[in-house]
Amino acid sequence: MPTLVPTAIVGSLPKPAWLAKPEVLWSPWELDGDTLVEGKHDALRSAVQEQERRGLDIVSDGEQTRQHFVTTFIEHLDGVDFENRETVRIRNRYDASVPTVVGAVSRRAPVFVDDAAFLRRQTDRPIKWALPGPMTMIDTLSDRYYGSREKLAWEFATILNQEARELEAAGVDVIQFDEPAFNVFFDEMKDWGVAALERAAEGLKAETVVHICYGYGIKANNDWKATLGSEWRQYEESFPLLQRSRIDVVSLESHHSNVPVELIELIRGKKVMLGALDVASERVETPEEVAETLRRALEYVDADKLIASSNCGMAPLPRQVAFDKLSALSAGARLLREELVGATV
C-alpha cells in the first residue's frame, strides 16, 4: 500500500441485479436459502475483484452480504422484535418502518465474522469492515424496553466491541464505525455519543475509523442538504471531540459538498479519510477533479495522514457508475501522489 494518499471506499457498492433489486435501499434478496449464501459470497468476491482492478489500496466487502448498514447487524441481536415494527423519524429527515426493542439486547453469536474471514481469503491487500455506530443504531429503532437512548447506546457499544474484536481476530485491518447521527444530535453526541463510540472501539489494535456523512444520495437526504445553506458546518460540533478521542481516522464528506475544507484543521493530528467522490450524482468525476479535492485538504492535513475515499456508500447508484468512480478515485489519488513525490525529489 502506498504511504501517501491510499484509497478506500466508505461503505456500500451496488449489488448485482441477480442478488437484489438495483439502486434501492433495503432491497429484498432475489435468492434464498443456500443459494442466497452462495450468491452473497459471489457478489462479495466480485466486489473485491472490481476494487483491486480499479486500483483501490484498502479493500472492503462493499456491504454485499447485508441489506442495510444498520439493520442487518441489529437483526442478529436478541431483544429486538422485527415483526412488531413502528414508524419513526430517521435523523429527523424521513420516516421508516423499524424494529422494536422489547427486551435486553445481546449478541448470541458473531454477526459478520464469517463474511469478514471470507473477505480476508479473497485479497492480500489490507481489508476494512464497517459497523454501525451506537448512536446511529439507536436512531434506527423504536425502544420499548430501556426508556433511555443513552443506556441503550452503551449496551450496543459493548456488543459492537465484542464484534469488532472478533473481526480483528479474523484478519480485518481497519474497522469503521458509521455515525451519521453525529451530524444531527449534537447534545447527545457531546454528552455520551463519543464516549460510547470509544467504548465500541476499546482495546482494538486494528486501525479505527469513524465515518460521519450527510447520507446516501437519496431524495430525503438531498432535500435535507438543500436546507443547510451555503456552508455545512455540522462538523464543528464533532471534530474537536474526535480530535481528542482514541479513534484513529475521521471520515468526512468533501467533494461537491458545502463543507468548508478548513474544518479539517479541527482534527489536526488524526488521519483523514476524505470524500472525493460525490455519491449523490451519477456523473463520474475526472481524475483531475478528484486530485483537486484532495489537494485542497493538504493545507489542513499532512500528506501521510490523508486517505482518498467516497463521500458515503454507493448502493443507490448504477453499478457501472460506481465502478467507474472507483477508477477515478484511484487515478486522482495517483496524480496527487506523483505530485507529492516529485516535490520531494
Secondary structure, DSSP 4 states (H G I P E B T S, - for coil): --SSS-B---S--PPPTTTB-TT-TTPPBS--HHHHHHHHHHHHHHHHHHHHHTT-SSEE-TTTT-S-TTHHHHTTEEEEEEEEEEEEEETTTEEEEEEEEEEEEEESS-SSHHHHHHHHHH-SS-EEEEEE-HHHHHTTSEESSS--HHHHHHHHHHHHHHHHHHHHHTT-SEEEEE-GGGGT-HHHIIIIIHHHHHHHTTT--SEEEEEE-S--SSHHHHHHHTTS-S---THHHHHHHHHTSS--EEEE--TTS---GGGGGGGTTSEEEEE-S-TT--SPPPHHHHHHHHHHHTTTS-GGGEEEE-SS--TTS-HHHHHHHHHHHHHHHHHHHHHHHHHH-
